[in-house]
């Protein structure tokens, strides 16, 4: 009985499948980013980057996560990929996980202090456009992006 309850709890938590005959294939994961420079090169002329770094989950980080999630369509419309660097080892670049070394390297390349919250906006040309020391209203970030020459051309084309 206890084993059945433990199994039921694990199934409910998603830790295991209800039976060993379950044939559902696991979701295909994107490869872990090992080389930050290659990923940044791939972003050139294709996407803008918003990179946020914090020593741990904090109010500024969570506020930016919430704001970006609520306005995901506007983020996508502006070709923005968001990277999150939390603590020494937790990093995501868009949908891809970052290796521990890549988290450290991205902070170094973008001059982000691992001891404090910080953010950086990188344009499609690869240049740093703005830095943020606190959670920032997305209207401010979007207004800056919308003034960029590449964004102006994109809006004219649409």
FENWORA-V365968 format. One record per pair of residues at least 24 apart in sequence whose C-alpha atoms are under 7 Angstrom apart, sorted by the first residue. I is the first residue (numbers start at 0). J is the second residue. D is the distance in Angstrom with one decimal. If there is no record, write none. Layout:
# FENWORA-V365968
i | j | d
I | J | D
I | J | D
This chain:
# FENWORA-V365968
i | j | d
29 | 95 | 5.9
30 | 95 | 6.7
31 | 95 | 6.1
31 | 96 | 5.0
31 | 97 | 5.5
31 | 98 | 6.2
32 | 95 | 6.7
32 | 96 | 6.2
32 | 97 | 4.8
32 | 98 | 6.0
32 | 101 | 6.9
33 | 97 | 6.5
33 | 98 | 5.5
33 | 101 | 5.6
34 | 101 | 6.2
35 | 101 | 5.7
35 | 104 | 6.8
35 | 105 | 6.2
43 | 123 | 5.4
43 | 124 | 5.8
43 | 125 | 5.7
44 | 123 | 4.6
44 | 124 | 5.7
45 | 123 | 6.1
46 | 78 | 5.0
46 | 79 | 5.7
46 | 80 | 6.6
46 | 123 | 5.3
47 | 78 | 5.8
47 | 79 | 4.6
47 | 80 | 6.2
47 | 121 | 5.6
47 | 122 | 4.8
47 | 123 | 4.9
48 | 79 | 5.4
48 | 80 | 5.0
48 | 81 | 5.8
48 | 120 | 5.7
48 | 121 | 4.9
48 | 122 | 6.6
49 | 79 | 6.8
49 | 80 | 6.3
49 | 81 | 4.8
49 | 82 | 6.2
49 | 118 | 6.9
49 | 119 | 5.8
49 | 120 | 4.7
49 | 121 | 6.4
50 | 81 | 5.7
50 | 82 | 4.6
50 | 83 | 6.0
50 | 118 | 5.4
50 | 119 | 5.3
50 | 120 | 6.6
51 | 82 | 6.2
51 | 83 | 5.1
51 | 84 | 6.1
51 | 117 | 5.8
51 | 118 | 4.3
51 | 119 | 6.7
52 | 83 | 6.0
52 | 84 | 4.5
52 | 85 | 5.8
52 | 111 | 6.7
52 | 113 | 6.7
52 | 116 | 5.5
52 | 117 | 5.3
52 | 118 | 6.2
53 | 84 | 6.4
53 | 85 | 5.1
53 | 86 | 6.2
53 | 113 | 6.1
53 | 114 | 6.7
53 | 115 | 5.5
53 | 116 | 4.2
53 | 117 | 6.5
54 | 85 | 5.7
54 | 86 | 4.3
54 | 113 | 5.4
54 | 114 | 5.1
54 | 115 | 6.0
54 | 116 | 6.9
55 | 85 | 5.3
55 | 86 | 5.0
56 | 85 | 6.6
59 | 133 | 6.0
59 | 134 | 4.8
60 | 134 | 6.9
62 | 134 | 6.5
63 | 134 | 5.8
